[in-house]
């Protein structure tokens, strides 16, 4: 890999780079032999290695890649502090590794390598208290080079993809976000403090993450205490309804110029700084139950491709990865549109499209363009079907949600119950984000009880005794985990699942980790099995 020249600023032309990658792939088809030298080969170089960002998402053809700065040791004390990987974050990464990898680490640290994954992780966590073992595990798990940095929306559509030449850090995500045309109002990252600090240090005259340095509230003792006690609530109404009077330089979808960097529920322990409790996503009512693990889901899906991607030349690797992401985006968009089309009202016959912000709207054309992502036509027969506007689609056409808001609540409940049984519990979030009226309906205890028992009734209970039904035909409770403070669905004792009609995840007759959302949280809190 070639180092960057001294006058390199970190600006890379994205079109030139990806054109050169495609040219190399085409040239291979004209090679006389498999081992012949390709004169169009693209080798990793800081000055030419560009991420992929959709053309309607990025500011211009010139994007940022400042990875060469990672070799610099002249970091400020603030940035150096937040760039350190915490023990909790390493443990989180350990939980994602294969059991065989964790066993090898235990052997390398002279630890007992027998037992379950959780047993091994607990031993390694105890061992990491010594600096030598910590460094060994860091090098193995965090890696010394490479990796993918990905930015996705809650639906799983990939908006940016960066192929790192050095170990992943907040700098990589700052490069991507600062290359966007519109900075997202809310960014969720497992090192939120590091991203916010690095981003603001990069642009001190025009802070990208503000107010409160990207926290949800001012860092006062009162706010910190309230957040720790889960009594603080910071509403961001523009997430569900665009501001009637948009801020100057506000986001075109929300109208707000605020930009926050938050931790999801699984990574909020990545820092011990008390101020960072103000970055917890569960402080925002509009983000309750939101999907914050889409990147982990993407990586889990892509793992099956590692066996051949990791054996390829760098340019081949990124070319195929880009194609895999392209097809994934197309499939994701098609599924989202299909679901929305199936929920249409027969008297609303309209053609649909996505506007430049990726919103599904009623429009006179049927061309679908997803925020600079993949493009796909809508079949001719779908012209006769209509779609409810996705979040904030009101400016480009009639919002169908407004048309049915006037329906009686009992009828809405029946419609929504069918939607939830078809799509599962995640539909509760989707419906609640459409408008405040929908949110009020799906958040009623009576509605959730109704949907839960309709789901239970989709199974055959006739073969069970009355005593069995009494024990397990029960409503779940929403509890708060004593360790991670996440609200979780407690189905003990009773049936557990994702709420889709006829689909069952499992049954649990006793609480093995009462008061905690998982066995891991129970162990993290210091409670043994």
Secondary structure, 3 states (H helix, E strand, C coil): CECCCCCCCCEEEHHHHHHHHHHHHHHHCCCCCCCCCCCCCCCCECCCCCCEECCCCECCCEEECCHHHHHCCCCCHHHHHHHCCCHHHHHHHHHHCCHHHHHHHHHHCCCCCCCCHHHHHHHHHHHCCCHHHHHHHHHHHCCCCCCEEEEECCCCCEEEEEECCCCCCHHHHHHHHCCECCCCCEEECCCHHHHHHHHHHHCCCCCCCCCHHHCCCCCCHHHHHHHHCCCCCCCCHHHCCCCCCCCCCCCCCCCCCCCEEEECCCCCCCCCCHHHHHHEHHHCHHHCCCCCCHHHHHHHHHHHHHHHHCCCCHHHHHHHHHHHHHHHHHHHHHHHHHHHHCCCCCCCCCCEEECCCCCEEECCCCEEECCCCCEEECCHHHHHCCCCCCCCCCCCCCCHHHHHCCCCHHHHHHHHHHHHHHHCCHHHHHHHCCCHHHHHHHCCHHHHHHHHHHHHCCCCCCCCCHHHHHHHCCCCEEEECCCCCCEEEECCCEEECCCCCCCCCEEECCCCCCCCCCHHHHHHCCCCC
